């Protein structure tokens, strides 16, 4: 059976992907020059490791392969195997992830997989004997086995090189040196942990088979990883893109433009995914049912799959969605970053921008006025590592709860990194930017009370069965001016931050400052109001809650108002602190014109000069869809149609749901660590007073009587309201 996703064209050339390419046009002379500039830029950014480091990695892998071979022979002898079987016993090391793809940078870890025979068990032999061997070696430091993770792993450093080692126990008595783990038969009689462990290698190898030019793919992927990190959208557990997600997105662009150079593919990446109608899935090949009965991603059959907002499907059996962590808020952030990138690439083609503009770091702490700060502490290094991993895996649930309890009107932008106060031992904190969603009716004096939501989240986190004294978490609301100094470089707060810091004047003039640029336009300081919210105002507006909250539900697609609005709003996170701020403080991430899940208008599509100019000259080949294009406007429309055609099919059953069930995609890595919901819980740092409580999710017992979330709509200015309506 051939590789999925491969077919032959009429002219005998091999086609990659599930649809025809959008364009077969190759590079122009101008593209070749721009591509050299891109490669030089990536080199200057320090994205490539030195030759010495590359040799060191190879030596580590060779040494690790020797160690697992010695290990498997040792345990075979202990189990009573005769000497001939002991000598035949074998284990083998495979690599996957960024190292296998060839896009790793300096200091990156190596993702490795040890494949062993059926008599080498995971718990007793891999996490027992092999861990013991590693702990006795001088070259090995920071040894950290995690046997109860969703994908069990041993983490350590070998001669200073970070290694993550997984284990796959096959049903074979002897592991051959030429073992091909891409075959489906390798999964025969394998347990779930082995299937998961094999998945990384199988997906990585399949991706490399499904791209037309591996070197072009690597350069483009390295560029897009750098962009995602600079723009703050690179972290899978936070609901953004991880390494494999970006690899699949880039691979699909390579399939659609098989003859393009990396600089061309970067602009096509943004152009295509700006117009992509999520939740249409991105797939490199058709989903195969397989013969082993393993579950695959299929929203027609699996109700949970229907809630996935940005499905990017892995190409190896069993095919899965690699982006189930994406939430409505993080999808909005990424969509606007795609739009920003598309506009900058269009400006670059016109000579009005450069690579520095595209890779400008996103000024997270200047883009928002209100944040949630989540601090975690523990008493020692081991406790801190476990507690930190658990809390980090739960942060996505806080985003989901806030989205649901405010009907999607209040959006959260999680910062993908973490910060540590060096003056405190075993401490780190995370931040989430808060803002009002654009595209829903704007009301005077709107108030968001998320105190119950935060308390519920804390209750969920505190159900950790491995909790020990000293493990603590504190969630608080902070204004931008009160952000702690330790998050800034050198611990020094900028004296006078610019309102457009992070995007230079050129990109601002081009209106490509960021998908979240509108949040940077008007960030005036507002006061934090202490004390209880006026109960009289609450009662006075009680009658308006039902009607207005229906108008403010999460997935209502309404164009934004034609002018900026500055009504007061309040978000409450504790009984003693509620925050009031204007629309500029909770405006949506960027000036998106519409939330509708459809293609953007032709006026927003980059002109693609390099392609349209080169596609009608010489003997360059073009898709018939685009071959007849003779002017720029028609080219835009035709490419829109080609991108529409390239989508992997409309999934009628894959709809956007008003509510997303909490814990729908529970982070299984820690699912065995959770207590019963009725178990004991540590006392909370936040005290919630008699505020209206949001409904708890999943039908779990409520800590506070279940009522609608407090979304107060108070009209204080008829003049402003009249301006809005006009």
QUIKASUL-V288867 format. One record per residue. N is the residue number from 1. RES is the residue in one small letter. PHI is phi as a letter, one per 30 degrees, with the letter a starting at -180 (NA if undefined). D_CENTER is the distance of its C-alpha to the mean C-alpha in Angstrom with 2 decimals. Layout:
[[N & RES & PHI & D_CENTER] [N & RES & PHI & D_CENTER]]
//
This chain:
[[1 & x & NA & 33.59] [2 & x & d & 31.68] [3 & x & d & 28.06] [4 & x & e & 26.14] [5 & x & j & 25.23] [6 & x & c & 28.31] [7 & x & a & 31.32] [8 & x & c & 34.22] [9 & x & d & 35.13] [10 & x & d & 38.74] [11 & x & d & 39.41] [12 & x & j & 38.37] [13 & x & d & 35.06] [14 & x & d & 32.11] [15 & x & c & 29.36] [16 & x & c & 25.77] [17 & x & j & 23.47] [18 & x & c & 24.32] [19 & x & b & 25.79] [20 & x & d & 28.01] [21 & x & d & 26.63] [22 & x & d & 26.50] [23 & x & a & 28.60] [24 & x & c & 30.50] [25 & x & d & 31.49] [26 & x & c & 31.55] [27 & x & d & 31.34] [28 & x & d & 34.05] [29 & x & d & 35.69] [30 & x & d & 33.70] [31 & x & d & 30.42] [32 & x & d & 31.71] [33 & x & d & 32.45] [34 & x & d & 29.08] [35 & x & d & 27.36] [36 & x & d & 29.50] [37 & x & d & 28.49] [38 & x & d & 24.78] [39 & x & d & 25.51] [40 & x & d & 27.66] [41 & x & d & 25.02] [42 & x & d & 22.48] [43 & x & d & 25.37] [44 & x & d & 26.25] [45 & x & d & 22.79] [46 & x & i & 23.30] [47 & x & d & 20.64] [48 & x & c & 23.24] [49 & x & d & 24.86] [50 & x & d & 28.64] [51 & x & d & 31.00] [52 & x & d & 32.03] [53 & x & d & 28.57] [54 & x & d & 28.11] [55 & x & d & 31.46] [56 & x & d & 30.60] [57 & x & d & 27.53] [58 & x & d & 29.79] [59 & x & d & 32.36] [60 & x & d & 30.01] [61 & x & d & 28.94] [62 & x & d & 32.62] [63 & x & d & 33.63] [64 & x & d & 31.02] [65 & x & d & 32.28] [66 & x & d & 35.79] [67 & x & d & 34.87] [68 & x & d & 33.47] [69 & x & d & 36.55] [70 & x & d & 38.83] [71 & x & d & 36.97] [72 & x & d & 37.33] [73 & x & d & 40.99] [74 & x & d & 41.63] [75 & x & d & 40.34] [76 & x & d & 42.19] [77 & x & d & 45.37] [78 & x & d & 44.85] [79 & x & d & 44.44] [80 & x & j & 47.88] [81 & x & d & 47.10] [82 & x & d & 49.99] [83 & x & d & 49.84] [84 & x & d & 49.24] [85 & x & d & 46.13] [86 & x & d & 44.98] [87 & x & d & 45.27] [88 & x & d & 43.45] [89 & x & d & 40.55] [90 & x & a & 37.42] [91 & x & b & 33.72] [92 & x & b & 31.37] [93 & x & c & 28.27] [94 & x & c & 25.47] [95 & x & c & 22.47] [96 & x & a & 19.01] [97 & x & i & 15.65] [98 & x & d & 15.91] [99 & x & d & 19.57] [100 & x & d & 20.57] [101 & x & d & 18.92] [102 & x & i & 20.79] [103 & x & b & 18.12] [104 & x & d & 18.20] [105 & x & c & 19.44] [106 & x & d & 22.02] [107 & x & i & 21.52] [108 & x & d & 18.59] [109 & x & d & 19.09] [110 & x & c & 20.32] [111 & x & d & 18.89] [112 & x & b & 22.12] [113 & x & b & 23.59] [114 & x & c & 27.17] [115 & x & c & 28.88] [116 & x & b & 32.04] [117 & x & d & 34.92] [118 & x & d & 35.52] [119 & x & d & 37.72] [120 & x & c & 35.16] [121 & x & d & 33.42] [122 & x & d & 30.04] [123 & x & d & 31.18] [124 & x & d & 34.63] [125 & x & c & 34.45] [126 & x & d & 30.93] [127 & x & d & 30.06] [128 & x & c & 33.77] [129 & x & d & 35.79] [130 & x & d & 33.14] [131 & x & d & 31.66] [132 & x & d & 35.26] [133 & x & d & 35.94] [134 & x & d & 32.96] [135 & x & d & 33.92] [136 & x & c & 37.39] [137 & x & c & 36.37] [138 & x & d & 36.67] [139 & x & d & 33.93] [140 & x & c & 31.36] [141 & x & b & 29.92] [142 & x & h & 27.28] [143 & x & d & 27.47] [144 & x & b & 25.08] [145 & x & d & 25.28] [146 & x & b & 22.95] [147 & x & d & 24.88] [148 & x & c & 23.56] [149 & x & d & 19.81] [150 & x & e & 18.19] [151 & x & c & 18.53] [152 & x & e & 21.50] [153 & x & b & 21.40] [154 & x & c & 23.76] [155 & x & c & 22.43] [156 & x & a & 25.01] [157 & x & c & 26.17] [158 & x & c & 28.86] [159 & x & h & 30.93] [160 & x & i & 28.15] [161 & x & c & 25.49] [162 & x & d & 22.54] [163 & x & b & 22.39] [164 & x & c & 20.42] [165 & x & c & 22.90] [166 & x & c & 22.42] [167 & x & b & 25.42] [168 & x & b & 26.41] [169 & x & c & 29.85] [170 & x & d & 31.42] [171 & x & d & 34.55] [172 & x & d & 36.46] [173 & x & d & 39.24] [174 & x & b & 38.86] [175 & x & c & 35.75] [176 & x & d & 36.90] [177 & x & d & 35.90] [178 & x & c & 35.03] [179 & x & e & 32.75] [180 & x & c & 30.44] [181 & x & d & 27.44] [182 & x & d & 26.25] [183 & x & d & 29.05] [184 & x & d & 28.41] [185 & x & d & 31.49] [186 & x & d & 29.80] [187 & x & d & 28.08] [188 & x & e & 31.52] [189 & x & i & 32.26] [190 & x & d & 29.10] [191 & x & d & 27.74] [192 & x & d & 24.22] [193 & x & d & 23.15] [194 & x & d & 24.57] [195 & x & d & 22.82] [196 & x & d & 19.40] [197 & x & d & 20.49] [198 & x & d & 21.77] [199 & x & e & 18.75] [200 & x & e & 16.98] [201 & x & d & 20.19] [202 & x & d & 21.00] [203 & x & d & 17.78] [204 & x & e & 17.99] [205 & x & d & 21.65] [206 & x & d & 21.29] [207 & x & e & 18.87] [208 & x & d & 21.50] [209 & x & d & 24.18] [210 & x & c & 22.67] [211 & x & c & 22.39] [212 & x & d & 25.67] [213 & x & b & 25.66] [214 & x & d & 23.84] [215 & x & d & 24.62] [216 & x & d & 23.44] [217 & x & d & 20.16] [218 & x & d & 19.75] [219 & x & d & 20.62] [220 & x & d & 18.32] [221 & x & d & 15.29] [222 & x & e & 16.39] [223 & x & d & 16.65] [224 & x & d & 13.24] [225 & x & d & 11.63] [226 & x & d & 14.09] [227 & x & d & 13.28] [228 & x & d & 9.52] [229 & x & d & 10.75] [230 & x & d & 13.65] [231 & x & c & 12.04] [232 & x & i & 9.69] [233 & x & b & 6.32] [234 & x & b & 5.71] [235 & x & a & 4.68] [236 & x & d & 3.55] [237 & x & d & 6.45] [238 & x & d & 5.95] [239 & x & j & 4.10] [240 & x & c & 1.69] [241 & x & c & 2.87] [242 & x & c & 5.34] [243 & x & e & 8.98] [244 & x & d & 10.02] [245 & x & d & 7.68] [246 & x & d & 9.09] [247 & x & d & 12.35] [248 & x & d & 12.76] [249 & x & d & 12.21] [250 & x & d & 14.64] [251 & x & d & 16.95] [252 & x & d & 17.44] [253 & x & d & 18.47] [254 & x & d & 20.80] [255 & x & d & 22.35] [256 & x & d & 22.97] [257 & x & b & 24.54] [258 & x & d & 26.05] [259 & x & c & 28.48] [260 & x & d & 26.40] [261 & x & d & 25.87] [262 & x & e & 22.58] [263 & x & d & 23.40] [264 & x & d & 23.98] [265 & x & d & 20.83] [266 & x & d & 18.73] [267 & x & d & 20.48] [268 & x & d & 20.29] [269 & x & e & 16.52] [270 & x & d & 16.31] [271 & x & d & 19.35] [272 & x & d & 18.25] [273 & x & d & 14.78] [274 & x & d & 16.43] [275 & x & c & 18.85] [276 & x & d & 16.79] [277 & x & c & 17.64] [278 & x & d & 14.78] [279 & x & c & 14.98] [280 & x & e & 16.96] [281 & x & d & 15.29] [282 & x & c & 14.72] [283 & x & b & 17.06] [284 & x & d & 18.90] [285 & x & a & 21.80] [286 & x & d & 23.29] [287 & x & d & 22.28] [288 & x & c & 25.14] [289 & x & d & 26.61] [290 & x & i & 28.02] [291 & x & c & 31.17] [292 & x & c & 30.00] [293 & x & i & 28.85] [294 & x & d & 25.31] [295 & x & d & 22.95] [296 & x & b & 20.79] [297 & x & d & 18.37] [298 & x & a & 20.84] [299 & x & d & 20.56] [300 & x & d & 24.33] [301 & x & c & 25.08] [302 & x & c & 22.29] [303 & x & e & 21.94] [304 & x & d & 18.63] [305 & x & d & 17.08] [306 & x & d & 18.29] [307 & x & d & 15.94] [308 & x & d & 12.79] [309 & x & c & 11.81] [310 & x & b & 9.90] [311 & x & d & 11.35] [312 & x & b & 10.99] [313 & x & c & 13.87] [314 & x & d & 14.90] [315 & x & d & 18.41] [316 & x & c & 20.28] [317 & x & d & 22.15] [318 & x & d & 21.09] [319 & x & d & 18.42] [320 & x & b & 15.34] [321 & x & d & 12.20] [322 & x & d & 9.36] [323 & x & b & 6.73] [324 & x & d & 8.99] [325 & x & d & 6.90] [326 & x & d & 6.20] [327 & x & c & 9.23] [328 & x & e & 11.81] [329 & x & d & 11.26] [330 & x & d & 7.64] [331 & x & d & 8.69] [332 & x & d & 11.71] [333 & x & e & 10.33] [334 & x & d & 8.67] [335 & x & d & 11.91] [336 & x & d & 14.05] [337 & x & d & 12.69] [338 & x & d & 13.50] [339 & x & d & 16.81] [340 & x & e & 17.51] [341 & x & d & 17.02] [342 & x & d & 19.28] [343 & x & d & 21.90] [344 & x & d & 21.98] [345 & x & d & 22.42] [346 & x & d & 25.20] [347 & x & d & 26.76] [348 & x & d & 26.60] [349 & x & d & 28.49] [350 & x & d & 31.07] [351 & x & i & 31.35] [352 & x & c & 30.14] [353 & x & a & 27.03] [354 & x & b & 25.92] [355 & x & d & 22.99] [356 & x & e & 23.11] [357 & x & d & 22.33] [358 & x & d & 19.17] [359 & x & c & 17.90] [360 & x & e & 19.14] [361 & x & d & 17.05] [362 & x & d & 15.74] [363 & x & d & 18.29] [364 & x & e & 16.31] [365 & x & d & 19.46] [366 & x & c & 21.63] [367 & x & d & 19.60] [368 & x & b & 20.12] [369 & x & c & 23.27] [370 & x & b & 22.19] [371 & x & b & 19.79] [372 & x & c & 19.34] [373 & x & c & 19.92] [374 & x & c & 19.31] [375 & x & c & 21.68] [376 & x & b & 22.11] [377 & x & b & 25.15] [378 & x & a & 27.09] [379 & x & c & 30.49] [380 & x & b & 29.84] [381 & x & d & 27.35] [382 & x & d & 26.93] [383 & x & d & 26.51] [384 & x & d & 24.05] [385 & x & d & 21.82] [386 & x & d & 21.89] [387 & x & d & 21.59] [388 & x & d & 18.68] [389 & x & d & 16.71] [390 & x & d & 17.73] [391 & x & d & 17.00] [392 & x & d & 13.50] [393 & x & d & 12.80] [394 & x & c & 14.40] [395 & x & d & 12.81] [396 & x & e & 10.59] [397 & x & d & 14.07] [398 & x & d & 15.44] [399 & x & d & 13.24] [400 & x & d & 14.32] [401 & x & d & 17.85] [402 & x & d & 18.22] [403 & x & e & 17.11] [404 & x & d & 19.53] [405 & x & d & 22.34] [406 & x & c & 22.53] [407 & x & h & 22.20] [408 & x & i & 19.09] [409 & x & d & 21.24] [410 & x & c & 19.62] [411 & x & c & 15.97] [412 & x & c & 13.86] [413 & x & c & 11.69] [414 & x & d & 10.46] [415 & x & d & 11.15] [416 & x & d & 8.82] [417 & x & c & 12.18] [418 & x & b & 15.26] [419 & x & b & 18.92] [420 & x & b & 22.15] [421 & x & d & 25.63] [422 & x & d & 27.87] [423 & x & d & 30.82] [424 & x & c & 29.49] [425 & x & d & 29.23] [426 & x & h & 26.20] [427 & x & b & 24.16] [428 & x & a & 20.71] [429 & x & b & 19.03] [430 & x & b & 15.80] [431 & x & b & 15.80] [432 & x & b & 14.64] [433 & x & d & 16.10] [434 & x & c & 18.08] [435 & x & a & 19.40] [436 & x & d & 21.20] [437 & x & d & 19.76] [438 & x & d & 21.66] [439 & x & j & 23.45] [440 & x & c & 25.22] [441 & x & e & 28.82] [442 & x & c & 29.38] [443 & x & b & 31.88] [444 & x & d & 33.97] [445 & x & i & 33.35] [446 & x & d & 30.32] [447 & x & b & 29.33] [448 & x & c & 26.28] [449 & x & c & 27.19] [450 & x & c & 24.24] [451 & x & d & 26.43] [452 & x & d & 26.66] [453 & x & d & 22.93] [454 & x & d & 22.41] [455 & x & d & 25.33] [456 & x & d & 24.06] [457 & x & d & 20.76] [458 & x & d & 22.94] [459 & x & d & 25.10] [460 & x & d & 22.30] [461 & x & d & 21.22] [462 & x & d & 24.91] [463 & x & d & 25.42] [464 & x & d & 24.36] [465 & x & d & 27.30] [466 & x & c & 27.24] [467 & x & d & 27.63] [468 & x & b & 30.31] [469 & x & e & 32.24] [470 & x & j & 30.54] [471 & x & d & 26.99] [472 & x & b & 26.26] [473 & x & b & 23.60] [474 & x & b & 24.39] [475 & x & c & 22.54] [476 & x & b & 24.14] [477 & x & c & 24.01] [478 & x & b & 24.62] [479 & x & d & 25.62] [480 & x & e & 24.55] [481 & x & d & 28.03] [482 & x & c & 27.79] [483 & x & e & 24.66] [484 & x & d & 25.95] [485 & x & d & 27.15] [486 & x & d & 25.50] [487 & x & d & 22.12] [488 & x & d & 23.89] [489 & x & e & 24.89] [490 & x & i & 28.11] [491 & x & i & 28.04] [492 & x & c & 29.65] [493 & x & d & 28.62] [494 & x & e & 29.00] [495 & x & d & 32.40] [496 & x & b & 31.81] [497 & x & d & 28.25] [498 & x & d & 28.14] [499 & x & d & 26.87] [500 & x & c & 25.20] [501 & x & e & 24.20] [502 & x & j & 21.29] [503 & x & b & 22.55] [504 & x & d & 26.03] [505 & x & d & 28.91] [506 & x & d & 28.61] [507 & x & d & 25.12] [508 & x & d & 26.21] [509 & x & d & 29.27] [510 & x & d & 27.25] [511 & x & i & 25.18] [512 & x & b & 21.94] [513 & x & d & 21.36] [514 & x & l & 17.79] [515 & x & d & 16.12] [516 & x & c & 16.84] [517 & x & d & 20.25] [518 & x & d & 22.30] [519 & x & d & 21.20] [520 & x & c & 22.82] [521 & x & d & 26.08] [522 & x & b & 27.85] [523 & x & c & 26.94] [524 & x & d & 30.29] [525 & x & d & 30.91] [526 & x & b & 31.67] [527 & x & c & 33.29] [528 & x & d & 32.07] [529 & x & c & 34.59] [530 & x & c & 35.66] [531 & x & j & 37.51] [532 & x & d & 37.36] [533 & x & d & 36.41] [534 & x & e & 39.61] [535 & x & d & 40.45] [536 & x & d & 42.93] [537 & x & d & 40.31] [538 & x & d & 38.14] [539 & x & d & 41.07] [540 & x & d & 42.11] [541 & x & c & 38.79] [542 & x & d & 38.44] [543 & x & d & 39.91] [544 & x & c & 37.28] [545 & x & d & 34.23] [546 & x & d & 34.20] [547 & x & d & 34.71] [548 & x & d & 32.44] [549 & x & d & 29.53] [550 & x & d & 29.75] [551 & x & d & 29.41] [552 & x & c & 26.25] [553 & x & d & 24.25] [554 & x & e & 20.56] [555 & x & c & 20.52] [556 & x & d & 23.76] [557 & x & c & 23.47] [558 & x & b & 26.04] [559 & x & e & 26.47] [560 & x & d & 26.42] [561 & x & d & 29.84] [562 & x & d & 31.64] [563 & x & b & 32.15] [564 & x & d & 30.51] [565 & x & c & 31.38] [566 & x & b & 32.01] [567 & x & d & 32.65] [568 & x & d & 32.35] [569 & x & b & 29.67] [570 & x & b & 29.21] [571 & x & b & 26.42] [572 & x & c & 27.82] [573 & x & b & 26.21] [574 & x & a & 29.47] [575 & x & d & 33.07] [576 & x & c & 34.22] [577 & x & b & 31.68] [578 & x & b & 30.55] [579 & x & c & 29.24] [580 & x & c & 30.58] [581 & x & a & 29.22] [582 & x & d & 29.62] [583 & x & d & 27.47] [584 & x & d & 26.49] [585 & x & d & 24.72] [586 & x & b & 22.68] [587 & x & d & 22.38] [588 & x & d & 19.30] [589 & x & d & 16.76] [590 & x & j & 18.98] [591 & x & c & 21.89] [592 & x & d & 20.46] [593 & x & d & 23.59] [594 & x & a & 22.66] [595 & x & c & 20.12] [596 & x & d & 21.72] [597 & x & d & 19.68] [598 & x & b & 21.92] [599 & x & d & 22.43] [600 & x & d & 23.06] [601 & x & d & 26.62] [602 & x & d & 28.06] [603 & x & d & 28.53] [604 & x & c & 24.84] [605 & x & c & 24.54] [606 & x & e & 25.12] [607 & x & d & 28.56] [608 & x & i & 27.64] [609 & x & e & 30.93] [610 & x & d & 30.50] [611 & x & d & 30.15] [612 & x & d & 32.73] [613 & x & d & 35.20] [614 & x & d & 34.93] [615 & x & d & 34.80] [616 & x & c & 38.41] [617 & x & b & 40.13] [618 & x & i & 41.45] [619 & x & c & 40.74] [620 & x & d & 36.96] [621 & x & c & 35.79] [622 & x & b & 33.88] [623 & x & d & 32.60] [624 & x & e & 35.45] [625 & x & d & 33.18] [626 & x & c & 33.02] [627 & x & d & 36.32] [628 & x & d & 38.46] [629 & x & d & 36.47] [630 & x & b & 38.92] [631 & x & b & 37.48] [632 & x & d & 34.21] [633 & x & d & 33.86] [634 & x & d & 34.52] [635 & x & e & 32.07] [636 & x & d & 29.29] [637 & x & d & 30.34] [638 & x & d & 30.78] [639 & x & d & 27.39] [640 & x & e & 25.87] [641 & x & d & 27.82] [642 & x & d & 26.77] [643 & x & d & 23.04] [644 & x & e & 23.86] [645 & x & d & 25.71] [646 & x & d & 22.98] [647 & x & d & 20.67] [648 & x & d & 20.93] [649 & x & j & 23.04] [650 & x & d & 23.10] [651 & x & c & 22.30] [652 & x & d & 24.77] [653 & x & d & 23.73] [654 & x & c & 20.05] [655 & x & c & 20.49] [656 & x & d & 18.69] [657 & x & c & 20.12] [658 & x & d & 21.41] [659 & x & b & 20.42] [660 & x & c & 17.59] [661 & x & d & 19.14] [662 & x & d & 18.05] [663 & x & i & 17.22] [664 & x & d & 16.83] [665 & x & c & 14.21] [666 & x & e & 15.56] [667 & x & d & 14.05] [668 & x & d & 16.98] [669 & x & e & 16.90] [670 & x & c & 18.98] [671 & x & d & 20.52] [672 & x & d & 23.92] [673 & x & c & 24.01] [674 & x & c & 24.24] [675 & x & d & 27.67] [676 & x & d & 29.27] [677 & x & d & 28.38] [678 & x & d & 32.03] [679 & x & d & 32.12] [680 & x & d & 32.91] [681 & x & b & 30.54] [682 & x & d & 30.93] [683 & x & d & 32.13] [684 & x & d & 29.60] [685 & x & d & 29.50] [686 & x & c & 29.32] [687 & x & c & 32.29] [688 & x & c & 31.91] [689 & x & d & 35.10] [690 & x & d & 36.47] [691 & x & c & 33.66] [692 & x & d & 32.60] [693 & x & c & 30.18] [694 & x & d & 27.14] [695 & x & d & 27.26] [696 & x & d & 25.68] [697 & x & c & 23.42] [698 & x & i & 24.19] [699 & x & i & 27.87] [700 & x & d & 27.90] [701 & x & e & 30.88] [702 & x & d & 30.56] [703 & x & d & 31.32] [704 & x & b & 32.60] [705 & x & e & 34.24] [706 & x & d & 31.87] [707 & x & b & 32.11] [708 & x & d & 30.10] [709 & x & d & 27.79] [710 & x & d & 29.76] [711 & x & b & 29.09] [712 & x & d & 32.29] [713 & x & c & 33.34] [714 & x & c & 36.28] [715 & x & c & 38.07] [716 & x & c & 39.69] [717 & x & b & 40.46] [718 & x & d & 42.16] [719 & x & d & 42.33] [720 & x & d & 38.59] [721 & x & d & 38.23] [722 & x & d & 40.84] [723 & x & d & 39.05] [724 & x & d & 35.86] [725 & x & d & 37.80] [726 & x & d & 39.58]]
//
